[in-house]
Amino acid sequence: MTSYSEDWRTIAEQASKEMDPKKLVALVNQLCCAFDERDKRRRETFGSATSPLPANPVVSRSSLPNPPA
């Protein structure tokens, strides 16, 4: 399994070029996990376990389309 600490930009670039829907879903999941891991590290670093980080206005999970069934 790929480490989720992989640079999110690399994962995003791969996703932007992926044509296979199943592979695209896997890449998007990796991207979400990379963001979750980054956010967890930030919370640990800044000691703010109770207050959420501001949402990224460019990319959020709710802005991603639902994968095909």
Secondary structure, DSSP 8 states (H G I E B T S, - for coil): ---TTS-HHHHHHHHHH---HHHHHHHHHHHHHHHHHHHHHHHHHHT-SSS-----SS--GGGS-----
